[in-house]
Amino acid sequence: MFNITGLSWKRLAGMVMLHVLLNSLGILVALSLIEGAIAGPLAVAVVFAINGISAFTLMSVIKRRYRKHNAILTRIFDAMPDVVLAKDYDGNFVFCNETVASLYGAKPEDMVGKDDFHFTGNREQADFFLENVQAVMNRNQIEQVYEDSTDTETGEARHFQSLKIPFRDINGDPKIFVLAKDITDITKLKVEADRNKKRLQQVLDVSQEGLWEWNAKTNQVLHNHQWELITGVQGSDCSFAEFESCILVEDRSKVRQALQMLVERNLPYSIEFRMKRPDGKIIWVWDRGKVAEFDEAGQPLWLVGIVQDITEEKLNQEKITHLAYYDQLTGLANRTHLEEEVKVAIEDSRRRDAYNALLFMDLDRFKLLNDSHGHDMGDRLLQEVAKRLTNCVGAGDTIARFGGDEFVVLLTGIDATSEGEAALLAEGTAQAILNSFEMPFQLGEVEYSCSSSVGIAIFSTDDMSLDELLKQADMAMYDAKGAGRNAIRFFDPEMQTAAYSRAVLEADLKRDLNAGKLELYYQPQINSGGQIVGVEALLRWPHDDLGMVPPAEFIPIAESSGLILSLGDWILKTACLQLSEWAKDPILSKLVLSINVSPVQLHAKGFVRSVISALEESGAPADKLKIEITESMLVRNMDECICKMLNLKKYGVLFSLDDFGTGYSSLFYLKEMPLDQLKIDQSFVRDILIDPNDAAIAEMIVALGKTLGLSVIAEGVETEAQRVRLQQLGCHAYQGYLFARPMPLKDFALFTRSFNRGAGQQALLDDAVAFVA
């Protein structure tokens, strides 16, 4: 407890005065003492005299009362959670409460007369505490400081807010009274808050986001440095007004509405808008805001938000959008963009009960330009076509490059109220397009003339799907091409019927191919000596309901549907298996079997491997397999085709150039190709007796074959006169109805055995003698 000797006379007099007041005696004197009129020992004596109390008796009472009062104070101090202590100039405890003692793991009475080091063993900390209290006592001024201490039991650092009061005891010795509040938990919260604030600032710096705060009541606006860097607006009392003035007029209402909904309805927002910074740079900003604090009435008080410069992202997004929705070569809409526009147009037609039109156009003989002048020149043409199309349509219409040399024009601005009116307006646009093609295209130093075929489909409701509409316009375009190109055709129901028939035929073809119902027919190839030297395998389709379907009907369907690869693979494997069987027969083993391959099959990546696999798996002799290719196949990727032919030639496979003279083969490439045979097309054979040009072409092909060391065969030979004329021109191998029609396998085997026994050969010789005579 406190030692009474540590009290001054004035304080003792005060306590005596309290005793006097409690006994209702000497009120006037007591008041005088309180005012400080009488002080020191004299005051005590006066009080004694007035009350008639002996000094010994009075001092005994005072001591008892003081001890009791001191005990009460001690219990109060011990109950306090705060640190209460007193120290002398040497740093020894004069007094401490239970809170202090618990920190040091001791009892209050045991700590009196000892310093901090005695309990903590931490000399550095004890010296620091000593220096600190001595400095306060030397300055003799009340101070409030923040300091730390270590809990001896847990080793935990505790933080205190201390009030330090220096005083001198009755002997004049300096002492210090300390009242310290443990603010460890508050400090931790503050440290955590500071850490979170620092983290938030680091996150904002990393994410390049600016932070803003707005007091809705005072209109005070605060923001961080990053906000200034983004917006270009410097901090000031009018920064918010300046920021608002920088927002583009077109976007200003959107920002105001978002803020209004936030203030009035507490609806957080996330918006993007444009602003023109004070330096003149236009940027895109992503702004997000919410209410952070409400006032007593529940109204928004503080609004907070973050802004981010998304200009680069917007530019990248525009680039991605352009890549996704626009053709990179011409700048026109691509197929994806067109599909979306058509969907909107279909819905709009239904809503307005109006008619719109879709034009599907294709450039005529575009491949010829690519093949003769290169793909770069073809790209230039497509770019020039795009420019001319743009000049032929209205601002609200959509022009798209659909793929390759195909373009689609969606007319949504014709605003027609009837189908006839829409057809008339669409035809006018289509004619303007054809007229724009009359002037040659200037492609660098090359001047190129090109025409176009246009198909038109009219639509007015949403009953029609997008794919169906495109199919209709596409069919009309192909009808225009069939009419001689440079023409315009409208879709009509007959085209739809034909399209349905094609779809049914395609499904049947796929079904019968999988069921193994297709067959190979064989047509013999005869030399001038009347011997069968080869045979061509021809695909036939015996349909259950339609009978024998002509190849001219189902081959185009197979090519357009993708079935041609499966068909070609089946033909190849079947032919190789047949060659393997014939190799066991002395008569048939001498025959060379020719098969046709489609352009799709030839250009497929695995073509060479598929041929070699078919030969190896079947065991067929490679030098008895002849692959017939047409000139049209070589138009695309000529070098690639020659490379594949050379690879197969090394394996022993033979090659024949079919329909020679009808395409555009370069003589240079003809020299480079590993051919074994040229085949005169039947179009030259048909009129060889009456058309000198056909005869001259046939003779030229024969001469070219001899020069290149190639055999020559004529197809479509139907009369003996044609055969004799061909023989006179130097052609010594023939194929056609004169000798035999294509026949099933079993019939061909019988025919070959009969023919090779001499009957066929003798008949040919007899006919030849009769014809010459």
Secondary structure, DSSP 8 states (H G I E B T S, - for coil): ---GGGS-HHHHHHHHHHHHHHTT--HHHHHHHHHTSS-HHHHHHHHHHHHT--HHHHHHHHHHHHHHHHHHHHHHHHH-SSEEEEEETTS-EEEE-HHHHHHHTS-HHHHBT--HHHHH--HHHHHHHHHHHHHHHHHT--EEEEEEEE-TTT--EEEEEEEEEEEE-TT--EEEEEEEEE-HHHHHHHHHHHHHHHHHHHHHHHHTEEEEEEETTT--EEE-HHHHHHH----STTHHHHHHHHB-HHHHHHHHHHHHHHHHH---EEEEEEEE-TTS-EEEEEEEEEEEEE-TTS-EEEEEEEEEE-HHHHHHHHHHHHHHHB-TTT-SB-HHHHHHHHHHHHHHHHHHT-EEEEEEEEETTHHHHHHHH-HHHHHHHHHHHHHHHHTTS-TT-EEEEEETTEEEEEEEEEEESSHHHHHHHHHHHHHHHHHHTSS-EEETTEEE---EEEEEEEE-STTS-HHHHHHHHHHHHHHHHHTTSS-EEE--HHHHHHHHHHHHHHHHHHHHHHTT--EEEEEEEEETTS-EEEEEEEEEEEETTTEEE-HHHHHHHHHHHTTHHHHHHHHHHHHHHHHHHHTTSTTGGG-EEEEE--HHHHHSTTHHHHHHHHHHHHT--GGGEEEEEEGGGGGSSHHHHHHHHHHHHHHT-EEEEEEETSS---HHHHHHS--SEEEE-HHHHHTTTT-HHHHHHHHHHHHHHHHHT-EEEEE---SHHHHHHHHHTT--EEESTTT---B-HHHHHHHHHHHHTTHHHHHHHHHHHHHH-
